């Protein structure tokens, strides 16, 4: 159990042990998936009103930009903001797979640190909400909260509503937004379930919602008054312990 006010800051790479791509890998994946020719993600963007030539222009410009992340590219390529954010959602939502959170290859240099974190939070069901942990993440994916909820529910065998209430004690702030609320969450965002790719009929809608729910840094016109950044500032100023998690491979 974590008894001191603790803030864990998740930077680039924190989700990589669970199958998510690095910034460079995400650039490559988006360029590959938007090559056209009947590709599913390409067709999703077309169905959302983006002209085929415009999608290809975004793809080719990104590929030749020399940027190491899509976010960095979109800071300069403002004309591609909307299609770029949907492309990010389409690329990363496919990596939100529950099995990847619990079946991390044992031969990797980086262990399943979600598992290690959950062990630090371990206590009785009744006492769990007394944990004093907050998480600030710069990542869009919901893997950390999905892992904690899934592990907690399967450990204690309680109803989802009861588990969701206890998990509220772990304050998770996505500074640049996230793809959407998970079914058990209620932060005011539109809902996008984990493993959204399994719902073929609604996957296009989930991609659209995911793109709408995230932000690129230049979209913040007043960071000091942004609710997420204000919350992060408050948590950091009152924390007794601050840890940074950034993983390189």
N, C-alpha and C positions, 0 to 999 in steps of 0.2 A: 504494500500500500504506500502511496506517495503522500506524505503528511506535511511537506513544506510546499508553499506556493511555487510551482515549477512551470516554466514555459519551454516548450520544445519548438524550435524553428526548423521547418523543413524547406530545404532549397532544392535546386536542380539535382536530379539523380536519386532523390530519396525513394522514388517508386521503382527504380530500375531493377532491383532484385526480384520484383514481382512481374516482370515481363514488359514493363513500359519502356519505350525508346528514349534515348538521350535526345538532346536538342538537335544534334546533327542527324541522328537516325530519323527523327520525325520529319525533317526537311526532305530527306530521301524518300521516306514512305509517302508523303503527300505528293511529291513529284511523280512517283510511280503510279499511285492510285488514280491520279487525274490525267492519265495518258490518253483517255478517251476509249473509243472502241467498245462500248457496251459495259464498261466497268461500273459496278454498282454505285460506288460513291460519286463517280462522275455523273451518273444519271440522277442521283438524288439531288445534286446541286442544280442540274438542268430543270428538274421538276419544281425547284424552289424559285425559278424565274431567272436564273443566271444564264446568259447567252453562252453558247458553246465556245465561241471565239474568245469571249471574255475569260472563261475558265482556263482555256489553254494559254491565254496571255498571262494570267496569274501564275500558272504552273511554270511556264518558260522563264518568266521574270524571276520567280523565286529560285529556280534552279541555277540561274546565272548571277545571282545577287552577291554571292560570296559570304552571306550571313550564316552564322552557325546555329541559328534558331529561327523559327517562323515568327516568333514574337518580335525579335530584333528586326526582321524584314518588314513587318507590318508597322513598326514605328516610323518607317520612312515611306513605305508603299501604302499611303493612306487610302488610295482609291480601291484597294483590295481588302479593306478591313472586314466587311461583312462576309464575303466569300472565304476569306482567310480564316475567320473564326469558325465558320461551319466546317471548313476543311480540317481544322485542328480537332473539332469534336468528332468528325467522322473517322479520323485516324486513331484517336485515343480511346474512344468508346469501345472499339473492338478489343482493346487490351483489358478492359474491365471484366475479368473472368475470375469467379470465386476460387476455382481450383488452383489458380496461379498464386493465390495468397497463402495457401496452406501446403502446397506441394512444391516448395522452393528446392531446387536441386542441391543436394548436400555437398557437392563438390565445388560449389561457388566460394569465392574468397569472402564474400559478404554473407553473413548468416541471415536467417529470417528475423530481422530486427523488430518487426511487428510482434512476433511471438515473444521476444525478450521484453518488449514494452508491456505487453499484456501480463506477463509474469510479475512485473513490478507493480501493476495495478491490482494484483490478486488479493482478494479478501472475500468475506461473505457477501451474499447478495444484498443483505440489509445494510452493510457498511460501505458498499461500493461507491455510493455517491458522496462519500467523505474524502475521496481522492482529490488532491489539489493539483490537477494537471490541466494546462491549456496548451493548445497546439496552434501555431501560426504557420500556414503553409502557402507557398508561392505556386503550388501546383493546382491544376484544374481537376484532376481525377479525385474520386471519392474512395480510393482503396483503403486508406487508414481508418475511416469511420466504418466502412463496410466490414473490415476485418474485426474491429473491436466489437461491433454489434453482433456479428455472426459467432465469434468466439464466446462472447458473454452469454448469448442466448443458449448455445449448445452446452455451455458449462453448467448453467443454473436451471435449465429446463423450465423457464418461465414464459408467460405469454409475451408476444412482441410489444404490446403496449406497456407492460411493466418494465421490460428491458429498455425500451426507448426512454422512459422516464428516468431510469437510473443513469443511462448514458449521457443525459443532458448535463451531468456534472462535469463531463470532459468537454471543455469549450474548444471547438475546432473552428478556426477562422481562416477562410480562404481569401487571402488579400486581393487576388485578382479574379475572384469569383470561382464558381465551380459549375459543372455541367448541369446541375439541378439537384433538387432534394431527392433523397432516397425515400422509398415508401413510408418509412417510419419517422421521417423528419418533417419538421414544419417551420422552416425559416422564412417562408414567404416566396420562395422560388418555385417555378413550375417543376413538376416531378419528372424525373428521368431514372428509371430503375437501373440497378446494377445488372450487368450482362444484357444490356439493351439490344444487342445484336440478335438475341434469340427470338425477338418478336419481329419477324420479317415484315409484317404488315404495317407496323408503327415505327419502324426503325428510322425512316426518313423524318418523321415528326420529332423523334428523340434527338436526331442530329441538329435539326433546326432549333429546338429548345436549348440544346447544349451550347450552340454558337451564340445564342442570345444572352445566355447567363454568364458568359465570361467577358473579361475586359483586357485590352492591351494597355500597357502603362500610359501611353500618350493620351488615352481617352479620359484619364483622371484630370479634370480641370482644377480641382481643389482638394488635393490629397489630405490636407490637414483637417478638413471637415467631412471626409469620407467616413461613413459609419464603421467600416471594417478597420480602417487605419486608426481611427480614434479608439476603437476597442483594443487593438493591438498595443497602442501606446499605453493605455491604462494597465493592461496586463503586464507589460514589460516594466513599468515603473513600480509595480507592487510585488514583482516576483522576487523570491529569495534565491532561486536557481534558474539559470538560463542555459539551455543546451542547443547546439547547432548540429543539424544532421544534413550533410551534403556528401554524396557518394560519387567517386570517380571509378571508372572501369578502364 
